C-alpha cells in the first residue's frame, strides 16, 4: 500500500498521529494513520513453574500400575504365595516400570531446578537445546506439532509392545498344560504380527512413500540438491522389488541380498535428515523464493 500524498484529494498524508487532518479546505476530515508498535518479546530467565498435578501425574500413574501388578501377583491361587514374594517377583519382572519411574523422577528434578536457577535454565535452553530449536524453528509450527504428535504415538506403541511381550514371556515361564499352549499361541501371534508389520511397513510403504513420493516431490521442488533426491527415486523401486522377492520366497528377510537392496533407500533417508538438520532447505529453490517473497 502506498502512502497518500497531499496532492490526492480526500486522502491523508503521512502526518503525526495527534489528531484528524484534512488535505484541502472543504474536504472530508480523514483520521490520521494509526501505527501499532509491537512490544519486544520478553525472554524468561527461568522455566515457568509447573502445576503440582502435572508434576506428579506420571509418577503416580507408574506407582499405581506397579502396585496393580503386585496385587495381581499376590492374588495367585498358590497358597504359599506371600505378599513379600509377590512384591519381590514384581520387582524382578516389571523392571521397565522402575526405569520409567526413575526417568520421570529425573525429568521432574530437572524441571524443578530449571524453575529456580537462572544459570541452569540458560545452560539447557541456550547451549543444549538452543541449537536444536534454531534448526527446527525453520519449520512451520503446524508441521512441528504434527511431528511431535506422531513421535508421541510412536513412543506409546513401543511401550505397549514391550509391556505385552514381557507379560507374555513371564506368564509362559510359569504356565503348564493348556495354559502354556494358549500362551505359546499368543506369543507366536505377536511374533507373526511383528514380521508382517516389518515386511509391509519398511518393506513396501517406505519404498512408496519415502522413496518414490517424497523423492519426486523433493526433486521437483529442489529443496535439496537434485542428485540427493535421485537416491530416493532409485532406492524406492529397489526396495519395492526387494519386498516382492521376499514375498515370493526368493530369499529370506535379513539375508545379505536383502540388506544390499535396502542400502539406496537407507542412504536417501539418512542423507535427507542430515542435510535438512545441518543446512536446512536450499534458499534458491523456487518454493523457498516464493515463501521469502510473501514474507517480504
Long-range contacts (C-beta under 8 A, 24 or more apart in sequence): 44-121, 45-118, 45-121, 45-122, 46-114, 46-115, 46-116, 46-117, 46-118, 46-121, 47-111, 47-114, 47-115, 47-121, 48-115, 49-115, 50-111, 50-115, 55-108, 55-111, 55-112, 56-108, 58-104, 59-101, 59-104, 59-105, 59-108, 62-97, 62-100, 62-101, 62-104, 63-101, 65-97, 66-90, 66-94, 66-97, 66-98, 66-101, 69-93, 69-94, 69-97, 93-166, 93-170, 94-166, 96-162, 96-163, 96-166, 135-277, 135-280, 138-280, 138-281, 164-190, 165-190, 195-253, 198-253, 199-243, 199-246, 199-247, 199-253, 203-239, 203-242, 203-243, 203-246, 204-240, 204-243, 206-239, 206-265, 206-269, 207-235, 207-236, 207-237, 207-238, 207-239, 207-240, 207-243, 207-265, 208-236, 208-240, 210-236, 210-265, 210-268, 210-269, 211-235, 211-236, 211-237, 211-239, 211-240, 211-265, 211-268, 212-236, 212-237, 214-272, 215-268, 218-272, 221-285, 221-286, 221-287, 222-282, 222-284, 222-285, 222-286, 222-287, 223-281, 223-282, 223-285, 223-287, 223-288, 224-272, 224-275, 224-276, 224-281, 224-282, 225-275, 225-282, 228-268, 228-271, 228-272, 228-275, 229-268, 231-264, 231-265, 231-267, 231-268, 231-271, 232-265, 232-268, 232-269, 232-272, 234-264, 235-263, 235-264, 235-265, 235-266, 235-267, 235-268, 236-265, 238-264, 238-265, 239-264, 239-265
